[in-house]
Amino acid sequence: MEGLEPLLAAATVFVGTHFLLSHPLRRPIVSAVGERGFAAIYSLVALVTFVWVVITYRHAPVSPPLWQVGDGLWLTVTVVMLLASVLLMGSFIRNPAFPTAGKPSALPEAARGVYAVTRHPMLWAFALWGLCHIAVFPVARNIALAATILVLALVGAALQDRKKMALQPQLWPAWEAKTSYWPFVAVVQGRARLGGFGSHALAGGFVLWLVATWAHAPLGGWPAGIWRWLRF
């Protein structure tokens, strides 16, 4: 871990301020400056701390990889990242986990599409991103960065459930009963059925996956996804 101290410090502040502002500090700040003021403060803190993480990441030493990465692992990660892209794009429409400034809206009658997979599709998309990037780039600084996103996503999803339970005690338990925190658990248990994926999730996720994996070569210097095997 030598040389990673600045990155770990920045990552800790990034995650810590996100949780503090999203949960215990949200109500008093909103009471003091309103929803728009809170959004401005939250965005500014998130931007500053994220830039700090990026800067310390770039200056962190590059250590030898902890394990060898072959085509089999790359193929697995490529498929998982397609799922993550579908979850992310599908999460932007009718997401009951999104915060609402006003009166809580009614929850869907059934879990369909990405919500049958997990009730936190956006956060699990980020978590899968973290796991995949650890798997194929197992150097210390990347593990620290990806683990930061992983913790932020998974702990954030659990805290989101707790907040929604407090805000919607009459509605949220029924939604939890139809869905699952962990991907596909509700489907396996028979509480949800796969299907009903909108074009925004499937087509949008596919396009995002293609573009994001293609961008690894010009931006990161090495190909990712199907572009590792395609040659033009």
C-alpha positions in Angstrom: 0.0 0.0 0.0 3.0 2.3 0.0 2.4 5.4 -2.1 -1.4 4.9 -2.0 -2.0 7.0 1.1 -3.2 10.2 -0.8 -5.5 8.1 -2.9 -7.0 6.3 0.1 -7.4 9.6 1.9 -9.2 11.1 -1.1 -11.4 8.0 -1.5 -12.4 8.0 2.2 -13.4 11.6 2.0 -15.3 11.1 -1.2 -17.3 8.2 0.2 -17.7 9.7 3.6 -19.0 13.1 2.5 -21.4 11.3 0.1 -23.0 9.3 2.9 -23.0 12.2 5.3 -24.7 14.5 2.9 -27.1 11.9 1.6 -28.3 10.8 5.0 -27.7 12.5 8.4 -26.9 15.9 7.1 -29.5 16.1 4.3 -32.4 17.2 6.4 -30.7 20.0 8.4 -29.1 21.4 5.3 -32.4 21.3 3.3 -34.1 23.0 6.3 -31.4 25.7 6.2 -31.0 26.4 2.4 -33.7 24.5 0.7 -33.7 21.6 -1.8 -31.9 23.7 -4.5 -29.3 24.9 -2.1 -28.7 21.4 -0.9 -28.3 20.1 -4.5 -25.8 22.8 -5.2 -23.7 22.0 -2.0 -24.0 18.2 -2.7 -22.9 18.6 -6.3 -20.0 20.9 -5.4 -18.7 18.6 -2.7 -19.0 15.5 -4.9 -17.2 17.2 -7.8 -14.3 18.5 -5.6 -13.8 15.2 -3.8 -14.1 13.2 -7.1 -11.5 15.4 -8.8 -9.2 14.9 -5.8 -9.7 11.1 -6.2 -8.8 11.3 -9.9 -5.7 13.5 -9.3 -4.4 11.2 -6.5 -5.1 8.1 -8.7 -3.0 9.5 -11.5 -0.1 10.2 -9.2 -0.3 6.8 -7.4 2.4 4.3 -8.3 1.5 1.4 -10.6 2.2 -1.9 -8.9 2.6 -5.3 -10.6 -0.8 -7.1 -11.2 -1.8 -9.5 -8.4 -3.0 -12.1 -10.9 -2.8 -13.0 -14.6 -5.8 -11.9 -16.7 -6.6 -14.2 -19.7 -9.3 -14.3 -22.4 -11.6 -16.3 -20.2 -11.7 -13.6 -17.5 -12.0 -10.9 -20.2 -15.0 -12.7 -21.8 -16.7 -13.0 -18.4 -16.2 -9.3 -17.6 -17.4 -8.3 -21.1 -20.7 -10.1 -20.5 -21.1 -8.7 -17.0 -20.5 -5.2 -18.2 -23.3 -5.6 -20.8 -25.6 -6.5 -17.9 -24.3 -3.5 -16.0 -25.0 -1.2 -18.9 -28.6 -2.5 -19.3 -29.2 -2.0 -15.5 -27.8 1.6 -15.7 -29.9 2.7 -18.7 -33.0 1.0 -17.4 -32.7 2.7 -14.0 -33.4 6.2 -15.4 -37.1 5.6 -15.9 -39.7 4.9 -13.2 -37.0 4.2 -10.5 -38.7 4.1 -7.1 -35.4 4.4 -5.4 -34.8 7.9 -6.7 -35.1 10.7 -4.1 -38.2 12.9 -4.3 -38.4 16.4 -2.9 -42.1 16.4 -2.6 -44.8 13.8 -1.7 -43.6 10.3 -2.3 -45.1 8.8 -5.4 -46.9 5.5 -5.7 -44.7 2.5 -6.3 -45.1 0.1 -9.3 -47.6 -2.8 -8.8 -45.0 -5.3 -10.1 -41.3 -5.5 -10.5 -40.5 -5.5 -14.2 -37.5 -5.1 -16.4 -34.3 -4.1 -14.5 -36.3 -3.9 -11.2 -37.0 -7.6 -11.4 -33.2 -8.1 -11.4 -32.7 -5.7 -8.4 -34.5 -2.8 -6.9 -31.2 -0.9 -7.1 -30.2 -1.3 -10.8 -28.2 2.0 -11.0 -26.1 1.3 -7.9 -25.6 -2.3 -8.9 -24.4 -1.1 -12.3 -21.7 0.8 -10.6 -20.9 -2.1 -8.3 -20.5 -4.4 -11.2 -18.3 -1.8 -12.9 -16.1 -1.9 -9.8 -15.9 -5.7 -9.7 -15.1 -6.0 -13.4 -12.4 -3.4 -13.3 -10.7 -5.1 -10.3 -10.9 -8.4 -12.1 -9.1 -7.3 -15.3 -6.8 -4.6 -13.9 -5.6 -6.0 -10.6 -3.1 -3.3 -9.6 -3.2 -1.6 -6.3 -4.3 1.8 -7.3 -7.0 0.5 -9.5 -8.3 -1.8 -6.8 -8.4 1.1 -4.4 -10.4 3.2 -6.9 -12.8 0.4 -8.0 -13.3 -0.7 -4.4 -14.3 2.9 -3.5 -17.1 2.8 -6.2 -18.1 -0.7 -5.0 -18.5 0.4 -1.4 -20.2 3.6 -2.3 -22.7 1.6 -4.5 -23.5 -1.3 -2.2 -23.5 0.5 1.1 -25.4 3.3 -0.6 -28.1 0.9 -1.7 -28.6 -0.5 1.8 -28.8 3.0 3.2 -31.3 3.9 0.5 -33.5 1.1 1.6 -33.4 2.4 5.1 -34.2 5.9 4.1 -37.1 4.8 1.9 -38.5 2.7 4.7 -38.6 5.7 6.9 -40.1 8.0 4.3 -42.6 5.5 2.9 -43.4 3.0 5.8 -46.8 2.1 4.2 -45.4 1.5 0.7 -41.8 0.5 0.7 -42.1 -2.9 2.5 -44.4 -4.1 -0.2 -41.9 -3.0 -2.9 -39.1 -4.8 -1.0 -41.3 -7.9 -0.9 -41.5 -7.9 -4.7 -37.8 -7.2 -5.3 -34.4 -8.0 -4.0 -31.3 -6.1 -3.0 -29.0 -8.8 -4.5 -29.4 -9.3 -8.3 -31.7 -12.1 -9.5 -32.6 -13.3 -5.9 -36.3 -12.2 -6.3 -36.4 -14.0 -9.6 -35.0 -17.2 -8.2 -37.3 -17.0 -5.2 -40.4 -16.5 -7.5 -41.1 -13.0 -6.2 -40.4 -11.4 -9.6 -40.3 -12.5 -13.2 -37.8 -11.5 -15.9 -39.3 -9.6 -18.7 -40.7 -6.2 -19.6 -37.3 -4.6 -20.4 -37.9 -1.4 -22.3 -35.9 -0.4 -25.4 -34.2 2.3 -23.3 -32.7 -0.5 -21.2 -31.9 -3.0 -23.9 -31.0 -0.8 -26.8 -29.6 2.0 -24.7 -27.6 -0.4 -22.6 -26.2 -2.1 -25.7 -25.1 1.2 -27.3 -23.6 2.4 -24.0 -21.7 -0.9 -23.7 -20.4 -0.7 -27.2 -19.3 2.9 -26.9 -17.8 2.6 -23.4 -15.8 -0.5 -24.2 -14.6 1.0 -27.5 -13.5 4.2 -25.7 -11.0 2.2 -23.5 -8.5 2.0 -26.4 -8.2 5.8 -27.2 -8.7 6.9 -23.6 -7.0 4.2 -21.6 -4.5 2.8 -24.1 -5.8 -0.8 -24.2 -8.8 -2.4 -25.8 -11.8 -3.7 -23.8 -14.9 -5.7 -24.4 -15.5 -7.2 -27.8 -12.9 -4.8 -29.2 -10.2 -7.0 -27.8 -11.0 -9.6 -30.4 -12.4 -7.5 -33.3 -9.9 -6.1 -35.8 -10.7 -3.6 -38.5 
